[in-house]
Amino acid sequence: MAHETHAKTLPAQLGAPAIVDVLKMRALVIAAIFSVIALILALLGQAQDHLGWDHLLRAWLLGLVLTFGFAVGGLALLMVQYCSGGKWGLLLRRPLEAMSRTLPLVFGYWVVVAIFMKRLYLWAAVTDVKAALASGWTNEAQAHAIEFKRPMLNPLSFTCVSLLCFAIWGFYAWRLNTLGLKRDKDSADTTPFWIKKFENISGPGIPVYALTMTAAAIYWVMSLDPTWYSSVYGLLFLVGQGYQVLALSIIVVLMLSNDEPYRTILRQTEQHDLGKFTFAFVMLNIYLAFGQFLIIWSGNLPEEIPWYLDRIRGHWGIIITLDFIFHWLIPFTLLLSRDLKRNKKRLIWVCRWMIFAKAFDLFWLIEPNFKDAARNLHFSWGILEYAAMPVAMVAFWAAYFCMQLKTRPLVQTNDPHVAEILEPEHVQA
Amino acid sequence: MPAREGTYGLLAEFDTPSDLVRAAQQARLDGWRRLDCYTPYPVEEAAEAIGFHRNKVPLLTLVGGLMGLAAMFGMETWVSVLAYPLNIAGRPTYSWPAFLIPAYEWTILFAGLSAAFGMFALNGLPALYHPLFNAPNFRNGATTDKFFLCLEALDPKFDLVETRAYLTTFAPVSVVEVEY
């Protein structure tokens, strides 16, 4: 075919460019600065209302959920692209692998939550339900829910279920990562075998991920309010992880695109595709979030509606309105534009904004669970922790991610998509 | 308006999209403005090569979508608040969360219809006649596996002999003269 004549060739050097080291150093500096700020804020908060360390832990939980989303969400998207195929998948494969290899750090973050469980979770703190009710620590609904859900919500099952989930994610991350390297060492005639092999691992992995991720979301976040439940909660987190992982993937790919090998393999077509994919998750995210709200609002049941009232009344209405604007309206209206999706500079800013919006949404989900903040949004030094601790944690995570990114070549070569991605853009049908 | 007659243009046929894109880029560089590409599937680079410009379809879609939103939200508000107020489980008659879903559906519906019909209208469709279909190779190839570049007679640079020689330099499969 004539168009073969002006196909590009893969650069000889496929390793991560030097900018990854620069970014790693930058992330470490940010992490150090914000850790100090978080510590100061905790001390100030402690002096102000004795909630400084509690706020630090709540913000820590936000950081855990966010980095968990990157690591395990990255693992999930890695499995999805092995099953779906597509050139975008080849483009993201190594960054997603690197995300999945950050799981040990996320586990470390989780250990802190597990150690200080009693300060975060009401069901862990209350051992004697009757005494807690009598002293006014819990209300009747909470006392009933804690007692009724005791078989599920207790420190032992929290720990066991979380450990099991980490073991399963770890297994999939280890399997896909080691085989990913082995695949590149093999000759080209083994490609069909490897494609099948990865499909067979990833296919069952996706429902397993959905179940374990749901369990983690329920234990780590939903159980902060022991009285409340929502059957769409896991799906909401799943879509949220797609939202943040795609945003992060685009950032990574675009930041790498000034140097080889991404300068050669990143075409506008795939960048545009990733933008469209992200747009779909923005839509799906608001669809589920609003669906949950509409159903609970329509039902107006005393078991369910307080959760929303905690998050709307007492000035929280401002936060949920901003959340709607930040999390949906801004990315939605911007990503509608075809030109923006094809413009590197603008697309990367929208994706950065989306990660901030995700954190903002988690703030709205987490903070009103606590008695001092429910239906009462007020300023304290402690609440500023949400702008310090998660930044430090994500920055540490980013440094770790950069480290992982450097450990292997950025393009998987034993894949038929490599030839396709090197073709000019108009050869697409 | 009298029936147009004479030559519509010269149609060059190519086997691959790459050849078409290269020819189209060169023709545009050489000053051709009345030219068009015809491909069996969308080839974005070909559109860009001949100076793809903005059209009014996005605006029509936006206006259509906003009209759908306003129409449905307005209708629901009018029905529930003014025309037929009902007490449903003690909720306020102006229950905007419940109105959002149909209003959203109508936004999508109107936007989609505006985009589709707006695109047809701006394309000049339905057209019962187009001179290019006089070329047999176009009839057979344009929707299957051939790529065409047409330099139109309306372009001031057009000259039957010179333009044919010019197109031949791109090594097309054939160059056909198309009559109105």
HADDOCK unambig.tbl for C-alpha pairs under 7 A between the chains (distance, minus, plus):
assign (segid A and resid 3 and name CA) (segid B and resid 18 and name CA) 5.59 0.50 0.50
assign (segid A and resid 294 and name CA) (segid B and resid 97 and name CA) 6.41 0.50 0.50
assign (segid A and resid 294 and name CA) (segid B and resid 98 and name CA) 6.93 0.50 0.50
assign (segid A and resid 426 and name CA) (segid B and resid 17 and name CA) 6.84 0.50 0.50
assign (segid A and resid 426 and name CA) (segid B and resid 43 and name CA) 5.60 0.50 0.50
assign (segid A and resid 426 and name CA) (segid B and resid 44 and name CA) 6.51 0.50 0.50
assign (segid A and resid 426 and name CA) (segid B and resid 45 and name CA) 5.86 0.50 0.50
assign (segid A and resid 427 and name CA) (segid B and resid 17 and name CA) 6.98 0.50 0.50
